[in-house]
Amino acid sequence: MKCFKCLLNRLHLEMLSDRSRTETYRQVILSNSAPLRNKVVMDLGCGTGIISLFCAQLAQPSVVYAVEASSMVDYTRQLVKQNGYDEVVVVLQGRAEDIELPEQVDVLVSEWMGNCLLFEFMVESILLARDRCLRDGGMMWPSSAVLTLVPCQADSYYAENMAFWERPYGLDFTPLQPLAQKEFFTKPKFSHLIEPSDCLSPPCDVICLDMHSLQVSNLEEMKGQFHFCVEKSGIFHGFTAWFTVHFESLEPGGATVELNTGPNSEPTHWKQTLFMLDRPVRVNAGDFISGNIVLLRNPIWRRHMTITLHWSIKGSTDDTENHEGGTKSFPMWR
């Protein structure tokens, strides 16, 4: 139990220390403070209750239902009381599937996103709560989400894990390269930080979610297509993915707030996710990389999924190396 609490503390410290993430939610509440007046809000998976506290601090909702399934809820109650908002924020323990609220809510807010947007599938709980608790015409925050992909170079990561074995200490260790490839390139690399200069082309949005219409059944398999035009010659090591979520305004014509976890934005605790090819390919400016991506939810381990990438390269020259493609599946994590 002590180790679990330490893990919990580290997790919440990481999230609260993520200023880009936390300030975005604060800005959403602040920019909607007037229309939130007298509204009923549900903060699902509230953790420390930071979003609920923002609602109470920056707006005047009639009530905020802060819902948390874990034992963190005991500390959440303390934090709410410590900050003097226990008359506005009602902390409830339970899962989205089981929680019973005394009324429908006007706004359902949550920070449900995982690596590659969907990993761990907390989004399912959000959709179940939406269908049970959100009034007709109510608002979802985030309101929409997008998964983005780009072909990239990853010279340092490749050198660290593959090129290293070529001549360490003047000796040939290349027989270990297949083991290294299996160890480091079979699964995606979480917490990757790609430099914008390592992107071989402009990115492409491959999966788009409307949080008002998305259904739980849609989560079983999601497909997207991509078509990239290489802008600079380089080594195509793999693909990098990230996500962006949008928060619509409660006021007609109001500004939408965005949280972007890509390489051109302030880094977040999600960073980006790297998918390495088994073998790097040289590409030239003007080449085309086309294909599709499939996110398949694990039928047994429901928090996990497999991402399959299928790609082909059409060269801008007669270089036969640039007329190839491949398919690779990446389990996340089973």
N, C-alpha and C positions, 0 to 999 in steps of 0.2 A: 504493500500500500504506500509506503514511504517513497519507493522508487517511482510509482505511478504519479504521485504528487509532484516529484521532481521533474518528471517528463512533462506533466501538465504545465508547470511553471515555465519551463523552457519554451514550450509551444506558445503560450500566451505572451511571453516576453518577446518572442520572435515576431508575432503578429502585431503587438502594440508598438514595437520598435520600427515597424514598417510604416514610415511616415507617409509615403505615397498612398498606400492602401488606406490608412486610418484617416488621413486628411481628406481623401476623396469622399469618404462617407460623411465626414464632418461637413464638408462643403455642400453635399447633397441636402443634409438637414438644414443647414444655414440658409441656402438659397431657396428653400421651400418652407421657411419658418412661418410665414403668414398663412399659406393654405393648409398647413398642418394644424393650425389652431382648432381645438375641439375635435380633432380626428382621433380615431381608434387605430393604434399601430400594433403590429405584431413583429417582434424581432426574433426570428427563429434560428436556433443554434447560437444563442447570444454570447456564450463564453463568459468573459468578464463583465459583459453588459455595457461595453463602451458605446455601442450604437444607441442603445436605449437611453443611456445617460446623456448622449448628445441631443436626443429628442427632447428629453426633459429640460436640459440646460438651455437649448437654443430655440425651442419652439414651445407651444403651449397645447400639446395634445390632451385630450380628455383622459386617456390612459394609454400606457405602453405595456403590452404583455411580452415580457422577456422570457423566452422559452429555451430551456437547456436540458438535455438528456443526461449529461454526466454529473458526477459528484461535485463538479465545479460550481454547481448551482448554490451550494452553501456559502461560498465566498462571494458569489454574485449578489446574494441578498445582503451580505455585510457591506459590500461596496456601494450598493444603492442606498442603504441606510446611512452609511458614513458620509455620503455626499448630499444627504437631505432630500432625496427624491422618492422616498418610499411611499408617498401618497399618490404619486403619478405612475411609477414603475412597479408593476406586479410581476414578481419572479415566480415562474412555474417550472416544475421539473417534469419532463416527459418527452416522449417521441412525437413526431408530427402525426404519426398514424393513430396515436392514442389520446392526444391532448384534447380536452374539452374546454372551450372558451364560452363565457356567458353571452357573447355577442359576436356578430360578424365584424371583421376589421376593414378599415378603409385603405390601409397600406400594409403590405407584407414586405419587410426588408430582411435581407440575410446576406452574409458573406459565405457563399457555398462553393466557390470556385476552387478547383484543385489543379494540379499540374496537367497541362494540355487541356485545360478547362474542366474536363469531366471526371478525371481520376478521383476515385473514392465515391463518386456518385451521390454526394450529399444533395445534388440537385433533385433527386427523386423525392426526398422528404419535402423539399420546397414545393414541388408540384402537388403533392398530396395535401399539404397544408393549404395551398392556394384553392384547390377544389373544395375543401371542407370549410375554410374559414374566411376567405376573401369575398366581400360582397360584390355583386354585379357592378361592373364599372370601376372596381378598385384598382389600385396601383401596385405593380410589382417593382421592387428595387433589388437588383438590377432589372431593367425592363427588357434588355436584349443582350446577347453575347455573341462574340465572333472568335473563331479559332483561325489563326493566321500561320502561313507556312512560307519558308523561303529556302532555296538551295544555297549552300554556304561552304566556305572553307573552314577547316578546323586544324590548321597546321600544328599548333602546339599540342593539342590533345592527341593527334595522330602520332606525332614524334615521341611524345611521352610514353605511349603504350605500344607502338609498333616499331618505329624506326630505331628505338633504343636497342632492340635485340640484334641489330645488324652487326655492329662491331663494338660491343662493350669491352673496355679494357684490351682492345686489340684482338678479341676472340669472336668467332662466328657463333652467335646464339640464335640464328634464324629458325632452327627447328622448334623454338618456343613461340614463334609468332602466331601459329594457329591457336595455341592455348590462350595467348593474349587477346587475339581477336574474339574468341568465344567468351572470354571473361569480360571484356570491356565494350564490345560492339554489339552483343546480342540483345541487350536491353537498352532502353534510352538513357541518356545521361541527364538526370534532373539537375536543377540549380546551375545550369550552364549560362554563362554570360558571353554572348556573342558581340563582337565589335561590329558596328555598322559597316566598316570597311570589309568585313568578311562575307557580307551578303553579296552573292553573285548576280542578283537581279532585284528588281522591286518585289516586295512580298505579295502574296495572294491570299485573300480570305477564302477558306475552304469549307467551313461549317458556320452557319448563321442560325442562331436560336432566338425565337420570339418567346419571351417568358410568359406572355399572356395566353399563347395558343399551344405551346409545346406540351406533348402528352408523354406520360411515363412509358408507354409502348414505343415511342420514338427513340428511346434511349438504347434499345437493344442493338441497333445497328445504324450507324450514321455514315453517310458517304459524301465525298466532295471531290471536285476536280480542280486541277491546277494547270496553268500554262505560263511558263516563265521564258522570257527572252533575256539571255545572259548579256549583261552590260559590260563586263570586263573579263578578260581571259584569266584563268586561274585553275586551281585544283578543286574539283567538286568532291568534297568529303562526305556530304550528307545533307540533311534538311534540319532546320531549326524551326520550332513552333513556339508560339505564345498566344495570349488571348487578350481581348479587349471587351469590357462591359460598359453599357450605357445606362444612365439613370434619367428617365424622362421627367420633365417638370410636372408638378400637379396643376400648374396654371397653363391654360392654352397659350401657345406661342412662347412659353418660357424656355430658357436655355437648358439643353441636355448636358449633363455632367458625364465625363468619360474617365475610366481607369484603364490605362494601356500598359501592359506588362512587356512591351517590345523593347528592342535595343536602342531606340531613339527617345525613350522616356526614362524618367528617374527609376532606377532599379527597385524592384519589390522583392519580397521574400520568395515569391514564386520563381523569379528570374526567367530563364527560358529552358526549353527541353531540346536536346540534341539527339538526332537519329543518324548514326553513322552507317555509311555503305560498307560492305565487306571489302571493297577495293576502290580506292579513289580513282577518279577519272579526270583527265585534263579537258577543259572546255574552253572555247574561244568566244570572244565577243560576237554576238549575232547568232549563236547556237540557241536552240529551243529545247527546253526540258518540260515535257508534258506528262500527265498521268492522273492518278487518282489516289485518294486516301480513304480508308475504311476504319472506323472505330467500332469494334465488336465487343460488346459487354460479355464478361465471363458468366456462363450460365450457372455456375456453382459459387464461385467467389465473387459475390455481386458488387464489391467495391473495386474490382479489378477489371481490366479490359486488355484487348490486343489491338495494336494499331498496325495496319498493313499499308505499305506504300508501294505503288506500282508506277514506274517511270520509264520513259524512253527519251533518248537524246537524238535530236536531229541536228547534225552539224551544218554549219554555214559553209564548210569547205568539203573537199573530198577525203579528208582525214577519216579513215575507217574507224578509228578509235571513237569518233564522235557520232557513230551510228549504232548505238547500243542502248540497252536498258536493263531493267531488272525488277524483281519483286522481293520485298523483305518484310517479315512480320516481327513486331517488337512486343513481347508480353509486358504488361504493366499491372502486376508483377507475376501473376500466375497464368 
